[in-house]
Amino acid sequence: MQTVEVDVRQVPPPQRHPLIFSTFDRLAPGQTMVLVNDHDPKPLYYQLSFERSGQFEWEYLEQGPEVWRVAIRRK
C-alpha cells in the first residue's frame, strides 16, 4: 500500500491542520501518511486523538531538532 508524504514546512500555519486532516481522511484503512514538520507536532496528536479517536496509530520516525517525521497510519 502506498505511503503518502505530507511536508507542511512550507505551508502557512493556518492551512496545516486542514491539509493534514483532509489527507488523513482520504487514506484507506491500513494506509500510512508520513508527516514532515519543522516542530514537534504533538498538538496535532492531541487534536487527532479528540477528532479521530481510535482511528489512527502514531509513530515518530525522526524527532528534530530541525525536522520531525511522523508515520500516521489509518486503522
Biopython code that builds the backbone (N, CA, C, O; Angstrom):
import numpy as np
from Bio.PDB.StructureBuilder import StructureBuilder

atoms = [
    (1, "MET", "N", (0.846, -1.182, 0.000)),
    (1, "MET", "CA", (0.000, 0.000, 0.000)),
    (1, "MET", "C", (0.891, 1.246, 0.000)),
    (1, "MET", "O", (1.883, 1.299, 0.727)),
    (2, "GLN", "N", (0.554, 2.210, -0.783)),
    (2, "GLN", "CA", (1.361, 3.412, -0.938)),
    (2, "GLN", "C", (1.319, 4.298, 0.308)),
    (2, "GLN", "O", (0.268, 4.516, 0.911)),
    (3, "THR", "N", (2.507, 4.803, 0.671)),
    (3, "THR", "CA", (2.607, 5.770, 1.765)),
    (3, "THR", "C", (2.541, 7.165, 1.169)),
    (3, "THR", "O", (3.173, 7.441, 0.149)),
    (4, "VAL", "N", (1.792, 8.029, 1.793)),
    (4, "VAL", "CA", (1.630, 9.406, 1.347)),
    (4, "VAL", "C", (2.487, 10.290, 2.235)),
    (4, "VAL", "O", (2.382, 10.216, 3.459)),
    (5, "GLU", "N", (3.345, 11.137, 1.637)),
    (5, "GLU", "CA", (4.138, 12.065, 2.439)),
    (5, "GLU", "C", (3.513, 13.449, 2.361)),
    (5, "GLU", "O", (3.179, 13.937, 1.282)),
    (6, "VAL", "N", (3.362, 14.072, 3.526)),
    (6, "VAL", "CA", (2.807, 15.423, 3.617)),
    (6, "VAL", "C", (3.852, 16.294, 4.315)),
    (6, "VAL", "O", (4.042, 16.199, 5.528)),
    (7, "ASP", "N", (4.520, 17.134, 3.543)),
    (7, "ASP", "CA", (5.542, 18.028, 4.076)),
    (7, "ASP", "C", (4.897, 19.398, 4.256)),
    (7, "ASP", "O", (4.606, 20.092, 3.282)),
    (8, "VAL", "N", (4.679, 19.779, 5.509)),
    (8, "VAL", "CA", (3.970, 21.033, 5.773)),
    (8, "VAL", "C", (4.909, 22.184, 6.140)),
    (8, "VAL", "O", (4.453, 23.249, 6.556)),
    (9, "ARG", "N", (6.203, 21.974, 5.989)),
    (9, "ARG", "CA", (7.154, 23.013, 6.404)),
    (9, "ARG", "C", (6.989, 24.314, 5.630)),
    (9, "ARG", "O", (7.289, 25.382, 6.164)),
    (10, "GLN", "N", (6.521, 24.253, 4.390)),
    (10, "GLN", "CA", (6.342, 25.469, 3.594)),
    (10, "GLN", "C", (4.876, 25.918, 3.525)),
    (10, "GLN", "O", (4.553, 26.905, 2.865)),
    (11, "VAL", "N", (4.005, 25.193, 4.202)),
    (11, "VAL", "CA", (2.574, 25.516, 4.201)),
    (11, "VAL", "C", (2.307, 26.538, 5.305)),
    (11, "VAL", "O", (2.782, 26.359, 6.427)),
    (12, "PRO", "N", (1.557, 27.605, 5.014)),
    (12, "PRO", "CA", (1.235, 28.576, 6.065)),
    (12, "PRO", "C", (0.552, 27.887, 7.256)),
    (12, "PRO", "O", (-0.324, 27.045, 7.059)),
    (13, "PRO", "N", (0.945, 28.235, 8.484)),
    (13, "PRO", "CA", (0.399, 27.554, 9.672)),
    (13, "PRO", "C", (-1.119, 27.399, 9.713)),
    (13, "PRO", "O", (-1.589, 26.328, 10.099)),
    (14, "PRO", "N", (-1.919, 28.408, 9.336)),
    (14, "PRO", "CA", (-3.379, 28.201, 9.425)),
    (14, "PRO", "C", (-3.900, 27.113, 8.473)),
    (14, "PRO", "O", (-5.009, 26.611, 8.656)),
    (15, "GLN", "N", (-3.114, 26.754, 7.469)),
    (15, "GLN", "CA", (-3.556, 25.752, 6.485)),
    (15, "GLN", "C", (-3.046, 24.347, 6.788)),
    (15, "GLN", "O", (-3.457, 23.385, 6.140)),
    (16, "ARG", "N", (-2.160, 24.224, 7.762)),
    (16, "ARG", "CA", (-1.512, 22.927, 8.013)),
    (16, "ARG", "C", (-2.484, 21.861, 8.508)),
    (16, "ARG", "O", (-2.579, 20.792, 7.903)),
    (17, "HIS", "N", (-3.206, 22.126, 9.591)),
    (17, "HIS", "CA", (-4.087, 21.093, 10.137)),
    (17, "HIS", "C", (-5.209, 20.721, 9.167)),
    (17, "HIS", "O", (-5.502, 19.533, 9.029)),
    (18, "PRO", "N", (-5.856, 21.686, 8.483)),
    (18, "PRO", "CA", (-6.860, 21.283, 7.493)),
    (18, "PRO", "C", (-6.288, 20.375, 6.408)),
    (18, "PRO", "O", (-6.945, 19.421, 5.993)),
    (19, "LEU", "N", (-5.064, 20.664, 5.941)),
    (19, "LEU", "CA", (-4.422, 19.817, 4.924)),
    (19, "LEU", "C", (-4.155, 18.422, 5.478)),
    (19, "LEU", "O", (-4.414, 17.423, 4.806)),
    (20, "ILE", "N", (-3.642, 18.354, 6.691)),
    (20, "ILE", "CA", (-3.330, 17.056, 7.298)),
    (20, "ILE", "C", (-4.597, 16.241, 7.512)),
    (20, "ILE", "O", (-4.620, 15.047, 7.212)),
    (21, "PHE", "N", (-5.650, 16.865, 8.026)),
    (21, "PHE", "CA", (-6.908, 16.141, 8.262)),
    (21, "PHE", "C", (-7.539, 15.674, 6.951)),
    (21, "PHE", "O", (-8.041, 14.553, 6.876)),
    (22, "SER", "N", (-7.521, 16.513, 5.927)),
    (22, "SER", "CA", (-8.122, 16.086, 4.647)),
    (22, "SER", "C", (-7.319, 14.949, 4.031)),
    (22, "SER", "O", (-7.891, 14.050, 3.414)),
    (23, "THR", "N", (-6.003, 14.980, 4.191)),
    (23, "THR", "CA", (-5.164, 13.883, 3.679)),
    (23, "THR", "C", (-5.449, 12.612, 4.469)),
    (23, "THR", "O", (-5.615, 11.544, 3.880)),
    (24, "PHE", "N", (-5.507, 12.714, 5.786)),
    (24, "PHE", "CA", (-5.807, 11.545, 6.622)),
    (24, "PHE", "C", (-7.159, 10.941, 6.248)),
    (24, "PHE", "O", (-7.289, 9.722, 6.141)),
    (25, "ASP", "N", (-8.150, 11.784, 6.054)),
    (25, "ASP", "CA", (-9.496, 11.295, 5.751)),
    (25, "ASP", "C", (-9.572, 10.571, 4.411)),
    (25, "ASP", "O", (-10.498, 9.792, 4.187)),
    (26, "ARG", "N", (-8.618, 10.813, 3.520)),
    (26, "ARG", "CA", (-8.586, 10.119, 2.229)),
    (26, "ARG", "C", (-7.805, 8.807, 2.269)),
    (26, "ARG", "O", (-7.825, 8.044, 1.303)),
    (27, "LEU", "N", (-7.116, 8.541, 3.380)),
    (27, "LEU", "CA", (-6.357, 7.302, 3.493)),
    (27, "LEU", "C", (-7.289, 6.099, 3.587)),
    (27, "LEU", "O", (-8.344, 6.159, 4.217)),
    (28, "ALA", "N", (-6.880, 5.013, 2.951)),
    (28, "ALA", "CA", (-7.604, 3.752, 3.094)),
    (28, "ALA", "C", (-7.176, 3.107, 4.414)),
    (28, "ALA", "O", (-6.074, 3.376, 4.893)),
    (29, "PRO", "N", (-8.015, 2.271, 5.006)),
    (29, "PRO", "CA", (-7.592, 1.560, 6.218)),
    (29, "PRO", "C", (-6.279, 0.816, 5.958)),
    (29, "PRO", "O", (-6.131, 0.121, 4.953)),
    (30, "GLY", "N", (-5.339, 0.977, 6.881)),
    (30, "GLY", "CA", (-4.029, 0.352, 6.739)),
    (30, "GLY", "C", (-3.004, 1.222, 6.026)),
    (30, "GLY", "O", (-1.810, 0.925, 6.060)),
    (31, "GLN", "N", (-3.448, 2.275, 5.392)),
    (31, "GLN", "CA", (-2.541, 3.163, 4.676)),
    (31, "GLN", "C", (-1.906, 4.156, 5.654)),
    (31, "GLN", "O", (-2.510, 4.525, 6.661)),
    (32, "THR", "N", (-0.685, 4.578, 5.341)),
    (32, "THR", "CA", (0.075, 5.465, 6.212)),
    (32, "THR", "C", (0.416, 6.750, 5.495)),
    (32, "THR", "O", (0.724, 6.756, 4.303)),
    (33, "MET", "N", (0.356, 7.843, 6.243)),
    (33, "MET", "CA", (0.911, 9.093, 5.747)),
    (33, "MET", "C", (2.083, 9.451, 6.639)),
    (33, "MET", "O", (2.047, 9.229, 7.850)),
    (34, "VAL", "N", (3.131, 10.010, 6.030)),
    (34, "VAL", "CA", (4.281, 10.470, 6.790)),
    (34, "VAL", "C", (4.228, 11.985, 6.800)),
    (34, "VAL", "O", (4.314, 12.635, 5.758)),
    (35, "LEU", "N", (4.087, 12.530, 7.983)),
    (35, "LEU", "CA", (4.042, 13.973, 8.166)),
    (35, "LEU", "C", (5.465, 14.479, 8.384)),
    (35, "LEU", "O", (6.200, 13.941, 9.213)),
    (36, "VAL", "N", (5.851, 15.514, 7.638)),
    (36, "VAL", "CA", (7.156, 16.151, 7.800)),
    (36, "VAL", "C", (6.888, 17.570, 8.286)),
    (36, "VAL", "O", (6.148, 18.322, 7.652)),
    (37, "ASN", "N", (7.504, 17.935, 9.432)),
    (37, "ASN", "CA", (7.216, 19.222, 10.044)),
    (37, "ASN", "C", (8.494, 19.833, 10.605)),
    (37, "ASN", "O", (9.504, 19.147, 10.762)),
    (38, "ASP", "N", (8.441, 21.128, 10.905)),
    (38, "ASP", "CA", (9.607, 21.833, 11.435)),
    (38, "ASP", "C", (9.569, 21.968, 12.954)),
    (38, "ASP", "O", (10.423, 22.634, 13.539)),
    (39, "HIS", "N", (8.586, 21.341, 13.595)),
    (39, "HIS", "CA", (8.494, 21.322, 15.056)),
    (39, "HIS", "C", (7.745, 20.059, 15.463)),
    (39, "HIS", "O", (7.121, 19.399, 14.632)),
    (40, "ASP", "N", (7.813, 19.736, 16.734)),
    (40, "ASP", "CA", (7.116, 18.552, 17.238)),
    (40, "ASP", "C", (5.613, 18.742, 17.057)),
    (40, "ASP", "O", (5.048, 19.690, 17.602)),
    (41, "PRO", "N", (4.956, 17.865, 16.306)),
    (41, "PRO", "CA", (3.517, 18.030, 16.048)),
    (41, "PRO", "C", (2.629, 17.457, 17.144)),
    (41, "PRO", "O", (1.524, 16.995, 16.859)),
    (42, "LYS", "N", (3.086, 17.478, 18.381)),
    (42, "LYS", "CA", (2.301, 16.933, 19.494)),
    (42, "LYS", "C", (0.899, 17.535, 19.592)),
    (42, "LYS", "O", (-0.045, 16.795, 19.871)),
    (43, "PRO", "N", (0.710, 18.866, 19.372)),
    (43, "PRO", "CA", (-0.671, 19.390, 19.404)),
    (43, "PRO", "C", (-1.579, 18.717, 18.365)),
    (43, "PRO", "O", (-2.771, 18.526, 18.606)),
    (44, "LEU", "N", (-1.008, 18.362, 17.216)),
    (44, "LEU", "CA", (-1.778, 17.649, 16.201)),
    (44, "LEU", "C", (-2.195, 16.276, 16.723)),
    (44, "LEU", "O", (-3.319, 15.832, 16.487)),
    (45, "TYR", "N", (-1.290, 15.610, 17.429)),
    (45, "TYR", "CA", (-1.624, 14.309, 18.016)),
    (45, "TYR", "C", (-2.850, 14.431, 18.915)),
    (45, "TYR", "O", (-3.770, 13.616, 18.835)),
    (46, "TYR", "N", (-2.858, 15.459, 19.775)),
    (46, "TYR", "CA", (-3.998, 15.633, 20.677)),
    (46, "TYR", "C", (-5.281, 15.955, 19.911)),
    (46, "TYR", "O", (-6.358, 15.486, 20.277)),
    (47, "GLN", "N", (-5.169, 16.750, 18.856)),
    (47, "GLN", "CA", (-6.350, 17.076, 18.055)),
    (47, "GLN", "C", (-6.870, 15.829, 17.336)),
    (47, "GLN", "O", (-8.076, 15.582, 17.309)),
    (48, "LEU", "N", (-5.956, 15.044, 16.752)),
    (48, "LEU", "CA", (-6.374, 13.796, 16.101)),
    (48, "LEU", "C", (-7.011, 12.849, 17.113)),
    (48, "LEU", "O", (-8.017, 12.204, 16.818)),
    (49, "SER", "N", (-6.423, 12.768, 18.304)),
    (49, "SER", "CA", (-6.970, 11.884, 19.343)),
    (49, "SER", "C", (-8.396, 12.259, 19.708)),
    (49, "SER", "O", (-9.224, 11.393, 19.994)),
    (50, "PHE", "N", (-8.678, 13.557, 19.696)),
    (50, "PHE", "CA", (-10.014, 14.036, 20.024)),
    (50, "PHE", "C", (-10.977, 13.843, 18.852)),
    (50, "PHE", "O", (-12.089, 13.347, 19.034)),
    (51, "GLU", "N", (-10.546, 14.238, 17.646)),
    (51, "GLU", "CA", (-11.460, 14.253, 16.498)),
    (51, "GLU", "C", (-11.520, 12.939, 15.720)),
    (51, "GLU", "O", (-12.493, 12.685, 15.010)),
    (52, "ARG", "N", (-10.479, 12.096, 15.849)),
    (52, "ARG", "CA", (-10.443, 10.813, 15.131)),
    (52, "ARG", "C", (-10.042, 9.701, 16.093)),
    (52, "ARG", "O", (-9.230, 8.836, 15.764)),
    (53, "SER", "N", (-10.623, 9.741, 17.280)),
    (53, "SER", "CA", (-10.294, 8.790, 18.340)),
    (53, "SER", "C", (-10.395, 7.343, 17.850)),
    (53, "SER", "O", (-11.398, 6.937, 17.263)),
    (54, "GLY", "N", (-9.329, 6.576, 18.107)),
    (54, "GLY", "CA", (-9.325, 5.159, 17.746)),
    (54, "GLY", "C", (-9.130, 4.870, 16.281)),
    (54, "GLY", "O", (-9.177, 3.707, 15.881)),
    (55, "GLN", "N", (-8.912, 5.887, 15.460)),
    (55, "GLN", "CA", (-8.825, 5.683, 14.018)),
    (55, "GLN", "C", (-7.396, 5.695, 13.480)),
    (55, "GLN", "O", (-7.189, 5.496, 12.283)),
    (56, "PHE", "N", (-6.391, 5.929, 14.358)),
    (56, "PHE", "CA", (-5.037, 6.075, 13.836)),
    (56, "PHE", "C", (-3.992, 5.532, 14.812)),
    (56, "PHE", "O", (-4.246, 5.361, 16.004)),
    (57, "GLU", "N", (-2.811, 5.270, 14.257)),
    (57, "GLU", "CA", (-1.625, 4.940, 15.044)),
    (57, "GLU", "C", (-0.576, 5.992, 14.716)),
    (57, "GLU", "O", (-0.493, 6.446, 13.575)),
    (58, "TRP", "N", (0.213, 6.378, 15.687)),
    (58, "TRP", "CA", (1.170, 7.477, 15.586)),
    (58, "TRP", "C", (2.551, 6.951, 15.941)),
    (58, "TRP", "O", (2.728, 6.367, 17.010)),
    (59, "GLU", "N", (3.534, 7.144, 15.067)),
    (59, "GLU", "CA", (4.891, 6.689, 15.352)),
    (59, "GLU", "C", (5.894, 7.730, 14.881)),
    (59, "GLU", "O", (5.933, 8.084, 13.703)),
    (60, "TYR", "N", (6.702, 8.213, 15.811)),
    (60, "TYR", "CA", (7.771, 9.145, 15.427)),
    (60, "TYR", "C", (8.843, 8.384, 14.645)),
    (60, "TYR", "O", (9.299, 7.325, 15.077)),
    (61, "LEU", "N", (9.237, 8.924, 13.502)),
    (61, "LEU", "CA", (10.327, 8.372, 12.712)),
    (61, "LEU", "C", (11.597, 9.201, 12.897)),
    (61, "LEU", "O", (12.708, 8.678, 12.814)),
    (62, "GLU", "N", (11.422, 10.484, 13.146)),
    (62, "GLU", "CA", (12.525, 11.409, 13.365)),
    (62, "GLU", "C", (12.026, 12.504, 14.302)),
    (62, "GLU", "O", (10.926, 13.025, 14.116)),
    (63, "GLN", "N", (12.831, 12.859, 15.314)),
    (63, "GLN", "CA", (12.384, 13.814, 16.327)),
    (63, "GLN", "C", (13.363, 14.974, 16.480)),
    (63, "GLN", "O", (14.012, 15.125, 17.515)),
    (64, "GLY", "N", (13.459, 15.788, 15.434)),
    (64, "GLY", "CA", (14.211, 17.037, 15.496)),
    (64, "GLY", "C", (15.709, 16.862, 15.573)),
    (64, "GLY", "O", (16.229, 15.757, 15.419)),
    (65, "PRO", "N", (16.391, 17.953, 15.812)),
    (65, "PRO", "CA", (15.865, 19.238, 16.264)),
    (65, "PRO", "C", (15.294, 20.120, 15.151)),
    (65, "PRO", "O", (14.582, 21.081, 15.441)),
    (66, "GLU", "N", (15.591, 19.813, 13.882)),
    (66, "GLU", "CA", (15.098, 20.671, 12.799)),
    (66, "GLU", "C", (13.939, 20.067, 12.029)),
    (66, "GLU", "O", (13.088, 20.789, 11.510)),
    (67, "VAL", "N", (13.906, 18.737, 11.955)),
    (67, "VAL", "CA", (12.851, 18.063, 11.190)),
    (67, "VAL", "C", (12.229, 16.973, 12.051)),
    (67, "VAL", "O", (12.925, 16.193, 12.701)),
    (68, "TRP", "N", (10.917, 16.940, 12.037)),
    (68, "TRP", "CA", (10.158, 15.858, 12.677)),
    (68, "TRP", "C", (9.433, 15.110, 11.570)),
    (68, "TRP", "O", (8.839, 15.710, 10.675)),
    (69, "ARG", "N", (9.495, 13.787, 11.651)),
    (69, "ARG", "CA", (8.760, 12.929, 10.711)),
    (69, "ARG", "C", (7.941, 11.947, 11.543)),
    (69, "ARG", "O", (8.460, 11.264, 12.426)),
    (70, "VAL", "N", (6.647, 11.899, 11.234)),
    (70, "VAL", "CA", (5.732, 11.049, 11.985)),
    (70, "VAL", "C", (4.924, 10.199, 11.008)),
    (70, "VAL", "O", (4.330, 10.713, 10.060)),
    (71, "ALA", "N", (4.912, 8.901, 11.254)),
    (71, "ALA", "CA", (4.050, 7.997, 10.485)),
    (71, "ALA", "C", (2.698, 7.953, 11.174)),
    (71, "ALA", "O", (2.599, 7.609, 12.352)),
    (72, "ILE", "N", (1.651, 8.307, 10.424)),
    (72, "ILE", "CA", (0.280, 8.269, 10.943)),
    (72, "ILE", "C", (-0.474, 7.262, 10.086)),
    (72, "ILE", "O", (-0.729, 7.497, 8.905)),
    (73, "ARG", "N", (-0.826, 6.137, 10.702)),
    (73, "ARG", "CA", (-1.478, 5.038, 9.988)),
    (73, "ARG", "C", (-2.960, 5.024, 10.320)),
    (73, "ARG", "O", (-3.364, 5.116, 11.479)),
    (74, "ARG", "N", (-3.758, 4.906, 9.263)),
    (74, "ARG", "CA", (-5.213, 4.810, 9.476)),
    (74, "ARG", "C", (-5.570, 3.379, 9.799)),
    (74, "ARG", "O", (-5.221, 2.458, 9.060)),
    (75, "LYS", "N", (-6.277, 3.191, 10.921)),
    (75, "LYS", "CA", (-6.698, 1.837, 11.333)),
    (75, "LYS", "C", (-7.860, 1.364, 10.489)),
    (75, "LYS", "O", (-8.354, 0.253, 10.684)),
]
sb = StructureBuilder()
sb.init_structure("model")
sb.init_model(0)
sb.init_chain("A")
sb.init_seg("    ")
for serial, (resi, resn, name, xyz) in enumerate(atoms, 1):
    if name == "N":
        sb.init_residue(resn, " ", resi, " ")
    sb.init_atom(name, np.array(xyz, "f"), 0.0, 1.0, " ", f" {name:<3s}", serial, name[0])
structure = sb.get_structure()
